[in-house]
Amino acid sequence: MNNSTRKSPTADLMKMAIGVSGKSQREIAQEAGFEKQNVISMMKNAEMKIPIDRIPALAEACDTDPLPILRSAMEEYHGAAWKVLVDAFGEPLKQEERDVLDLFRIANDGHMITIHSELADMLLTLFMLMRE
């Protein structure tokens, strides 16, 4: 099987992000700092790997969250290393999750807030209300 027909979850995510963005490959290439637009085509068609260090810029150009693409690229390109990192540090947080953690740290202010069942229930109820 040649590279142009191989399956790549990361390329599929990139292709979807490009399609949903409503932008041309030329626009995405320019915004993400690529000199040639054909590189975008090669990445989305799995003819070349998406450089991990360029995923944030590509995601920003596509107006999408970089985390799913980064996670997919790490799993696909560096699976064993990714597993070690996740086992050691946990799953990466989305910005909204980091915001909640920052609020917890502000409220904590050097003290240790214990999440007992009553507090957990209240927080869960609050988060559920926010979804509506």
OpenMM code with the backbone's topology and positions (N, CA, C; nanometers):
from openmm import Vec3, app, unit

residues = "MET ASN ASN SER THR ARG LYS SER PRO THR ALA ASP LEU MET LYS MET ALA ILE GLY VAL SER GLY LYS SER GLN ARG GLU ILE ALA GLN GLU ALA GLY PHE GLU LYS GLN ASN VAL ILE SER MET MET LYS ASN ALA GLU MET LYS ILE PRO ILE ASP ARG ILE PRO ALA LEU ALA GLU ALA CYS ASP THR ASP PRO LEU PRO ILE LEU ARG SER ALA MET GLU GLU TYR HIS GLY ALA ALA TRP LYS VAL LEU VAL ASP ALA PHE GLY GLU PRO LEU LYS GLN GLU GLU ARG ASP VAL LEU ASP LEU PHE ARG ILE ALA ASN ASP GLY HIS MET ILE THR ILE HIS SER GLU LEU ALA ASP MET LEU LEU THR LEU PHE MET LEU MET ARG GLU".split()
positions = [
    Vec3(0.0847, -0.1174, 0.0000),
    Vec3(0.0000, 0.0000, 0.0000),
    Vec3(0.0895, 0.1240, 0.0000),
    Vec3(0.0666, 0.2177, -0.0924),
    Vec3(0.1496, 0.3377, -0.0964),
    Vec3(0.0946, 0.4424, -0.0006),
    Vec3(0.1737, 0.5474, 0.0215),
    Vec3(0.1365, 0.6491, 0.1189),
    Vec3(0.0061, 0.7186, 0.0864),
    Vec3(-0.0274, 0.7334, -0.0429),
    Vec3(-0.1467, 0.8083, -0.0785),
    Vec3(-0.2747, 0.7334, -0.0443),
    Vec3(-0.2662, 0.6033, -0.0173),
    Vec3(-0.3865, 0.5279, 0.0159),
    Vec3(-0.3860, 0.4775, 0.1598),
    Vec3(-0.2840, 0.5106, 0.2381),
    Vec3(-0.2791, 0.4599, 0.3745),
    Vec3(-0.3805, 0.5348, 0.4615),
    Vec3(-0.4274, 0.4670, 0.5624),
    Vec3(-0.5225, 0.5268, 0.6559),
    Vec3(-0.4465, 0.6088, 0.7594),
    Vec3(-0.4955, 0.7266, 0.7864),
    Vec3(-0.4346, 0.8131, 0.8863),
    Vec3(-0.5447, 0.8897, 0.9592),
    Vec3(-0.5718, 0.8541, 1.0842),
    Vec3(-0.6720, 0.9288, 1.1601),
    Vec3(-0.6375, 1.0773, 1.1717),
    Vec3(-0.5088, 1.1075, 1.1805),
    Vec3(-0.4661, 1.2470, 1.1920),
    Vec3(-0.4956, 1.3231, 1.0638),
    Vec3(-0.4651, 1.2626, 0.9500),
    Vec3(-0.4962, 1.3257, 0.8214),
    Vec3(-0.6466, 1.3436, 0.8061),
    Vec3(-0.7236, 1.2452, 0.8512),
    Vec3(-0.8698, 1.2563, 0.8432),
    Vec3(-0.9212, 1.3733, 0.9266),
    Vec3(-0.8664, 1.3910, 1.0470),
    Vec3(-0.9058, 1.5049, 1.1305),
    Vec3(-0.8681, 1.6371, 1.0645),
    Vec3(-0.7487, 1.6415, 1.0044),
    Vec3(-0.7045, 1.7628, 0.9366),
    Vec3(-0.7954, 1.7935, 0.8181),
    Vec3(-0.8295, 1.6901, 0.7415),
    Vec3(-0.9178, 1.7074, 0.6263),
    Vec3(-1.0531, 1.7630, 0.6710),
    Vec3(-1.1065, 1.7087, 0.7808),
    Vec3(-1.2342, 1.7554, 0.8323),
    Vec3(-1.2240, 1.9009, 0.8784),
    Vec3(-1.1170, 1.9354, 0.9485),
    Vec3(-1.0989, 2.0725, 0.9966),
    Vec3(-1.0900, 2.1705, 0.8804),
    Vec3(-1.0191, 2.1319, 0.7756),
    Vec3(-1.0072, 2.2172, 0.6572),
    Vec3(-1.1434, 2.2351, 0.5919),
    Vec3(-1.2177, 2.1250, 0.5778),
    Vec3(-1.3493, 2.1314, 0.5147),
    Vec3(-1.4469, 2.2195, 0.5902),
    Vec3(-1.4463, 2.2094, 0.7218),
    Vec3(-1.5393, 2.2860, 0.8046),
    Vec3(-1.4989, 2.4334, 0.8118),
    Vec3(-1.3712, 2.4623, 0.7930),
    Vec3(-1.3220, 2.5997, 0.8083),
    Vec3(-1.3795, 2.6952, 0.7046),
    Vec3(-1.4147, 2.6430, 0.5875),
    Vec3(-1.4633, 2.7294, 0.4807),
    Vec3(-1.3526, 2.8073, 0.4114),
    Vec3(-1.2280, 2.7758, 0.4444),
    Vec3(-1.1143, 2.8451, 0.3844),
    Vec3(-1.0515, 2.7577, 0.2770),
    Vec3(-0.9842, 2.8231, 0.1840),
    Vec3(-0.9117, 2.7485, 0.0812),
    Vec3(-0.7806, 2.6963, 0.1398),
    Vec3(-0.7248, 2.5968, 0.0731),
    Vec3(-0.5950, 2.5445, 0.1166),
    Vec3(-0.4886, 2.6534, 0.1097),
    Vec3(-0.5002, 2.7412, 0.0127),
    Vec3(-0.4046, 2.8523, 0.0002),
    Vec3(-0.4123, 2.9421, 0.1243),
    Vec3(-0.5350, 2.9766, 0.1670),
    Vec3(-0.5520, 3.0616, 0.2852),
    Vec3(-0.4956, 2.9936, 0.4100),
    Vec3(-0.5257, 2.8653, 0.4253),
    Vec3(-0.4774, 2.7919, 0.5421),
    Vec3(-0.3255, 2.7845, 0.5409),
    Vec3(-0.2680, 2.7569, 0.4244),
    Vec3(-0.1220, 2.7505, 0.4130),
    Vec3(-0.0595, 2.8839, 0.4533),
    Vec3(-0.1137, 2.9937, 0.4016),
    Vec3(-0.0595, 3.1256, 0.4342),
    Vec3(-0.0717, 3.1558, 0.5831),
    Vec3(-0.1908, 3.1311, 0.6391),
    Vec3(-0.2139, 3.1621, 0.7803),
    Vec3(-0.1296, 3.0746, 0.8732),
    Vec3(-0.1020, 2.9515, 0.8305),
    Vec3(-0.0248, 2.8588, 0.9144),
    Vec3(0.1253, 2.8681, 0.8886),
    Vec3(0.1656, 2.9539, 0.7952),
    Vec3(0.3076, 2.9763, 0.7718),
    Vec3(0.3752, 2.8795, 0.6765),
    Vec3(0.2971, 2.8161, 0.5879),
    Vec3(0.3549, 2.7277, 0.4869),
    Vec3(0.3694, 2.8059, 0.3567),
    Vec3(0.4827, 2.7879, 0.2902),
    Vec3(0.5080, 2.8612, 0.1665),
    Vec3(0.4232, 2.8106, 0.0510),
    Vec3(0.3967, 2.6804, 0.0481),
    Vec3(0.3247, 2.6215, -0.0651),
    Vec3(0.1968, 2.5545, -0.0171),
    Vec3(0.0886, 2.5775, -0.0888),
    Vec3(-0.0397, 2.5206, -0.0502),
    Vec3(-0.0468, 2.3705, -0.0750),
    Vec3(0.0373, 2.3175, -0.1650),
    Vec3(0.0310, 2.1737, -0.1926),
    Vec3(0.0699, 2.0907, -0.0702),
    Vec3(0.1430, 2.1504, 0.0240),
    Vec3(0.1785, 2.0806, 0.1473),
    Vec3(0.0512, 2.0483, 0.2263),
    Vec3(-0.0443, 2.1389, 0.2253),
    Vec3(-0.1717, 2.1167, 0.2951),
    Vec3(-0.2426, 1.9974, 0.2334),
    Vec3(-0.2459, 1.9920, 0.1021),
    Vec3(-0.3081, 1.8792, 0.0321),
    Vec3(-0.2382, 1.7485, 0.0664),
    Vec3(-0.1061, 1.7504, 0.0691),
    Vec3(-0.0298, 1.6293, 0.1009),
    Vec3(-0.0571, 1.5817, 0.2435),
    Vec3(-0.0712, 1.6754, 0.3370),
    Vec3(-0.0985, 1.6372, 0.4759),
    Vec3(-0.2390, 1.5800, 0.4906),
    Vec3(-0.3370, 1.6462, 0.4315),
    Vec3(-0.4751, 1.5995, 0.4494),
    Vec3(-0.5022, 1.4694, 0.3753),
    Vec3(-0.4209, 1.4375, 0.2758),
    Vec3(-0.4350, 1.3118, 0.2022),
    Vec3(-0.3382, 1.2040, 0.2508),
    Vec3(-0.2732, 1.2290, 0.3628),
    Vec3(-0.1806, 1.1336, 0.4264),
    Vec3(-0.0630, 1.0975, 0.3367),
    Vec3(-0.0252, 1.1901, 0.2490),
    Vec3(0.0932, 1.1691, 0.1664),
    Vec3(0.2188, 1.2109, 0.2419),
    Vec3(0.1999, 1.2866, 0.3489),
    Vec3(0.3088, 1.3220, 0.4399),
    Vec3(0.2496, 1.3397, 0.5789),
    Vec3(0.3319, 1.3158, 0.6796),
    Vec3(0.2864, 1.3362, 0.8165),
    Vec3(0.2713, 1.4853, 0.8437),
    Vec3(0.1783, 1.5166, 0.9303),
    Vec3(0.1600, 1.6549, 0.9715),
    Vec3(0.2639, 1.6839, 1.0798),
    Vec3(0.3513, 1.7828, 1.0577),
    Vec3(0.4520, 1.8133, 1.1600),
    Vec3(0.3840, 1.8537, 1.2911),
    Vec3(0.4159, 1.7836, 1.3966),
    Vec3(0.3487, 1.8062, 1.5246),
    Vec3(0.3631, 1.9511, 1.5703),
    Vec3(0.4800, 2.0087, 1.5496),
    Vec3(0.5005, 2.1463, 1.5942),
    Vec3(0.4220, 2.2487, 1.5125),
    Vec3(0.3649, 2.2076, 1.3990),
    Vec3(0.2864, 2.2990, 1.3159),
    Vec3(0.1359, 2.2824, 1.3369),
    Vec3(0.0965, 2.1812, 1.4139),
    Vec3(-0.0465, 2.1555, 1.4350),
    Vec3(-0.1176, 2.2733, 1.5015),
    Vec3(-0.0616, 2.3377, 1.6043),
    Vec3(-0.1329, 2.4525, 1.6613),
    Vec3(-0.1624, 2.5623, 1.5584),
    Vec3(-0.0665, 2.5940, 1.4729),
    Vec3(-0.0882, 2.6973, 1.3709),
    Vec3(-0.1908, 2.6517, 1.2673),
    Vec3(-0.1854, 2.5249, 1.2288),
    Vec3(-0.2840, 2.4722, 1.1341),
    Vec3(-0.4241, 2.4757, 1.1941),
    Vec3(-0.4357, 2.4351, 1.3189),
    Vec3(-0.5664, 2.4364, 1.3853),
    Vec3(-0.6194, 2.5787, 1.3974),
    Vec3(-0.5326, 2.6715, 1.4323),
    Vec3(-0.5753, 2.8113, 1.4420),
    Vec3(-0.6220, 2.8626, 1.3065),
    Vec3(-0.5505, 2.8279, 1.2007),
    Vec3(-0.5905, 2.8696, 1.0662),
    Vec3(-0.7258, 2.8109, 1.0276),
    Vec3(-0.7572, 2.6933, 1.0809),
    Vec3(-0.8857, 2.6271, 1.0525),
    Vec3(-0.9926, 2.6625, 1.1551),
    Vec3(-0.9590, 2.7495, 1.2498),
    Vec3(-1.0519, 2.7881, 1.3567),
    Vec3(-1.1053, 2.6672, 1.4330),
    Vec3(-1.0147, 2.5781, 1.4724),
    Vec3(-1.0546, 2.4582, 1.5452),
    Vec3(-0.9614, 2.4337, 1.6632),
    Vec3(-1.0047, 2.3498, 1.7530),
    Vec3(-0.9267, 2.3118, 1.8708),
    Vec3(-0.8100, 2.2229, 1.8270),
    Vec3(-0.6872, 2.2572, 1.8619),
    Vec3(-0.5734, 2.1749, 1.8204),
    Vec3(-0.5613, 2.0428, 1.8962),
    Vec3(-0.6238, 2.0327, 2.0139),
    Vec3(-0.6022, 1.9162, 2.0995),
    Vec3(-0.6371, 1.7826, 2.0338),
    Vec3(-0.7530, 1.7670, 1.9688),
    Vec3(-0.7805, 1.6365, 1.9062),
    Vec3(-0.6794, 1.5990, 1.7977),
    Vec3(-0.6340, 1.6974, 1.7217),
    Vec3(-0.5370, 1.6696, 1.6154),
    Vec3(-0.4014, 1.6354, 1.6766),
    Vec3(-0.3609, 1.7106, 1.7784),
    Vec3(-0.2345, 1.6808, 1.8472),
    Vec3(-0.2372, 1.5423, 1.9105),
    Vec3(-0.3477, 1.5114, 1.9773),
    Vec3(-0.3601, 1.3801, 2.0419),
    Vec3(-0.3503, 1.2692, 1.9372),
    Vec3(-0.4213, 1.2859, 1.8270),
    Vec3(-0.4197, 1.1856, 1.7206),
    Vec3(-0.2798, 1.1696, 1.6620),
    Vec3(-0.2127, 1.2818, 1.6373),
    Vec3(-0.0777, 1.2762, 1.5800),
    Vec3(0.0190, 1.2060, 1.6745),
    Vec3(0.0112, 1.2379, 1.8022),
    Vec3(0.1005, 1.1731, 1.8983),
    Vec3(0.0730, 1.0233, 1.9063),
    Vec3(-0.0547, 0.9847, 1.9093),
    Vec3(-0.0890, 0.8423, 1.9140),
    Vec3(-0.0428, 0.7707, 1.7873),
    Vec3(-0.0634, 0.8353, 1.6724),
    Vec3(-0.0304, 0.7729, 1.5441),
    Vec3(0.1200, 0.7693, 1.5180),
    Vec3(0.1894, 0.8791, 1.5436),
    Vec3(0.3303, 0.8898, 1.5066),
    Vec3(0.4250, 0.8414, 1.6166),
    Vec3(0.3854, 0.8585, 1.7410),
    Vec3(0.4735, 0.8278, 1.8553),
    Vec3(0.3940, 0.7587, 1.9659),
    Vec3(0.3248, 0.6517, 1.9302),
    Vec3(0.2316, 0.5853, 2.0209),
    Vec3(0.2893, 0.5461, 2.1553),
    Vec3(0.4060, 0.4833, 2.1560),
    Vec3(0.4649, 0.4375, 2.2823),
    Vec3(0.5043, 0.5559, 2.3705),
    Vec3(0.5661, 0.6570, 2.3115),
    Vec3(0.6056, 0.7753, 2.3885),
    Vec3(0.4819, 0.8477, 2.4419),
    Vec3(0.3785, 0.8567, 2.3594),
    Vec3(0.2543, 0.9222, 2.4011),
    Vec3(0.1933, 0.8497, 2.5206),
    Vec3(0.1926, 0.7174, 2.5162),
    Vec3(0.1368, 0.6387, 2.6265),
    Vec3(0.2132, 0.6655, 2.7557),
    Vec3(0.3451, 0.6708, 2.7474),
    Vec3(0.4264, 0.6990, 2.8660),
    Vec3(0.3919, 0.8369, 2.9223),
    Vec3(0.3802, 0.9365, 2.8348),
    Vec3(0.3487, 1.0725, 2.8799),
    Vec3(0.2108, 1.0798, 2.9449),
    Vec3(0.1116, 1.0170, 2.8828),
    Vec3(-0.0237, 1.0195, 2.9392),
    Vec3(-0.0284, 0.9445, 3.0719),
    Vec3(0.0409, 0.8312, 3.0786),
    Vec3(0.0448, 0.7567, 3.2046),
    Vec3(0.1099, 0.8394, 3.3159),
    Vec3(0.2120, 0.9159, 3.2812),
    Vec3(0.2849, 0.9945, 3.3812),
    Vec3(0.2126, 1.1238, 3.4192),
    Vec3(0.1553, 1.1929, 3.3198),
    Vec3(0.1006, 1.3266, 3.3432),
    Vec3(-0.0498, 1.3374, 3.3259),
    Vec3(-0.1145, 1.2336, 3.2746),
    Vec3(-0.2578, 1.2396, 3.2487),
    Vec3(-0.2869, 1.2968, 3.1108),
    Vec3(-0.4135, 1.2913, 3.0741),
    Vec3(-0.4568, 1.3449, 2.9449),
    Vec3(-0.4418, 1.4972, 2.9434),
    Vec3(-0.4039, 1.5544, 2.8299),
    Vec3(-0.3976, 1.7005, 2.8195),
    Vec3(-0.5363, 1.7616, 2.8418),
    Vec3(-0.5383, 1.8797, 2.8986),
    Vec3(-0.6637, 1.9482, 2.9260),
    Vec3(-0.6978, 2.0454, 2.8144),
    Vec3(-0.8265, 2.0570, 2.7858),
    Vec3(-0.8743, 2.1605, 2.6945),
    Vec3(-0.8704, 2.2933, 2.7697),
    Vec3(-0.8782, 2.4036, 2.6956),
    Vec3(-0.8701, 2.5357, 2.7577),
    Vec3(-0.9785, 2.5541, 2.8630),
    Vec3(-1.0998, 2.5092, 2.8346),
    Vec3(-1.2097, 2.5241, 2.9300),
    Vec3(-1.1806, 2.4479, 3.0598),
    Vec3(-1.1188, 2.3322, 3.0471),
    Vec3(-1.0823, 2.2534, 3.1651),
    Vec3(-0.9719, 2.3229, 3.2448),
    Vec3(-0.8768, 2.3836, 3.1739),
    Vec3(-0.7710, 2.4588, 3.2428),
    Vec3(-0.8301, 2.5789, 3.3160),
    Vec3(-0.9317, 2.6423, 3.2545),
    Vec3(-0.9968, 2.7569, 3.3185),
    Vec3(-1.0607, 2.7163, 3.4515),
    Vec3(-1.1290, 2.6011, 3.4531),
    Vec3(-1.1907, 2.5516, 3.5767),
    Vec3(-1.0829, 2.5214, 3.6806),
    Vec3(-0.9753, 2.4590, 3.6378),
    Vec3(-0.8653, 2.4283, 3.7295),
    Vec3(-0.8045, 2.5567, 3.7861),
    Vec3(-0.7897, 2.6593, 3.7010),
    Vec3(-0.7371, 2.7874, 3.7489),
    Vec3(-0.8285, 2.8478, 3.8555),
    Vec3(-0.9601, 2.8401, 3.8340),
    Vec3(-1.0552, 2.8912, 3.9333),
    Vec3(-1.0438, 2.8139, 4.0645),
    Vec3(-1.0286, 2.6831, 4.0544),
    Vec3(-1.0104, 2.6006, 4.1745),
    Vec3(-0.8854, 2.6454, 4.2497),
    Vec3(-0.7783, 2.6698, 4.1770),
    Vec3(-0.6525, 2.7104, 4.2412),
    Vec3(-0.6651, 2.8480, 4.3067),
    Vec3(-0.7403, 2.9380, 4.2425),
    Vec3(-0.7638, 3.0698, 4.3025),
    Vec3(-0.8433, 3.0539, 4.4318),
    Vec3(-0.9492, 2.9739, 4.4261),
    Vec3(-1.0326, 2.9513, 4.5448),
    Vec3(-0.9540, 2.8802, 4.6544),
    Vec3(-0.8671, 2.7910, 4.6145),
    Vec3(-0.7873, 2.7128, 4.7091),
    Vec3(-0.6924, 2.8036, 4.7878),
    Vec3(-0.6298, 2.8968, 4.7201),
    Vec3(-0.5418, 2.9976, 4.7798),
    Vec3(-0.4494, 2.9418, 4.8881),
    Vec3(-0.3793, 2.8353, 4.8541),
    Vec3(-0.2823, 2.7797, 4.9470),
    Vec3(-0.3396, 2.6817, 5.0473),
    Vec3(-0.4696, 2.6695, 5.0502),
    Vec3(-0.5344, 2.5733, 5.1393),
    Vec3(-0.5702, 2.4499, 5.0581),
    Vec3(-0.5999, 2.3443, 5.1243),
    Vec3(-0.6377, 2.2233, 5.0522),
    Vec3(-0.7889, 2.2065, 5.0613),
    Vec3(-0.8569, 2.2302, 4.9489),
    Vec3(-1.0013, 2.2084, 4.9437),
    Vec3(-1.0244, 2.0604, 4.9194),
    Vec3(-1.0987, 1.9992, 5.0084),
    Vec3(-1.1311, 1.8578, 4.9930),
    Vec3(-1.2625, 1.8455, 4.9172),
    Vec3(-1.2608, 1.7681, 4.8115),
    Vec3(-1.3822, 1.7482, 4.7324),
    Vec3(-1.4590, 1.6307, 4.7932),
    Vec3(-1.5431, 1.6614, 4.8910),
    Vec3(-1.6258, 1.5574, 4.9521),
    Vec3(-1.7500, 1.5367, 4.8655),
    Vec3(-1.8295, 1.4393, 4.8965),
    Vec3(-1.9413, 1.4014, 4.8093),
    Vec3(-2.0426, 1.5139, 4.7916),
    Vec3(-2.0694, 1.5903, 4.8976),
    Vec3(-2.1659, 1.7002, 4.8860),
    Vec3(-2.1141, 1.8078, 4.7902),
    Vec3(-1.9872, 1.8447, 4.8033),
    Vec3(-1.9277, 1.9433, 4.7131),
    Vec3(-1.9232, 1.8890, 4.5708),
    Vec3(-1.8875, 1.7637, 4.5546),
    Vec3(-1.8839, 1.7023, 4.4216),
    Vec3(-2.0220, 1.7071, 4.3572),
    Vec3(-2.1261, 1.6778, 4.4339),
    Vec3(-2.2630, 1.6833, 4.3811),
    Vec3(-2.3002, 1.8251, 4.3396),
    Vec3(-2.2625, 1.9244, 4.4212),
    Vec3(-2.2928, 2.0636, 4.3886),
    Vec3(-2.2196, 2.1071, 4.2617),
    Vec3(-2.0929, 2.0720, 4.2516),
    Vec3(-2.0159, 2.1077, 4.1321),
    Vec3(-2.0733, 2.0402, 4.0082),
    Vec3(-2.1071, 1.9138, 4.0199),
    Vec3(-2.1646, 1.8413, 3.9075),
    Vec3(-2.2957, 1.9051, 3.8640),
    Vec3(-2.3804, 1.9422, 3.9596),
    Vec3(-2.5069, 2.0091, 3.9277),
    Vec3(-2.4806, 2.1408, 3.8565),
    Vec3(-2.3859, 2.2181, 3.9068),
    Vec3(-2.3511, 2.3460, 3.8446),
    Vec3(-2.3036, 2.3258, 3.7011),
    Vec3(-2.2151, 2.2297, 3.6794),
    Vec3(-2.1644, 2.2042, 3.5446),
    Vec3(-2.2759, 2.1566, 3.4518),
    Vec3(-2.3668, 2.0765, 3.5036),
    Vec3(-2.4793, 2.0288, 3.4220),
    Vec3(-2.5695, 2.1460, 3.3829),
    Vec3(-2.5926, 2.2397, 3.4754),
    Vec3(-2.6737, 2.3574, 3.4451),
    Vec3(-2.6074, 2.4437, 3.3380),
    Vec3(-2.4758, 2.4491, 3.3399),
    Vec3(-2.4025, 2.5301, 3.2420),
    Vec3(-2.4168, 2.4745, 3.1014),
    Vec3(-2.4416, 2.3449, 3.0883),
    Vec3(-2.4565, 2.2838, 2.9558),
    Vec3(-2.5875, 2.3238, 2.8900),
    Vec3(-2.6861, 2.3595, 2.9702),
    Vec3(-2.8197, 2.3889, 2.9164),
    Vec3(-2.8282, 2.5270, 2.8589),
] * unit.nanometer
topology = app.Topology()
chain = topology.addChain("A")
for resn in residues:
    res = topology.addResidue(resn, chain)
    for name in ("N", "CA", "C"):
        topology.addAtom(name, app.Element.getBySymbol(name[0]), res)
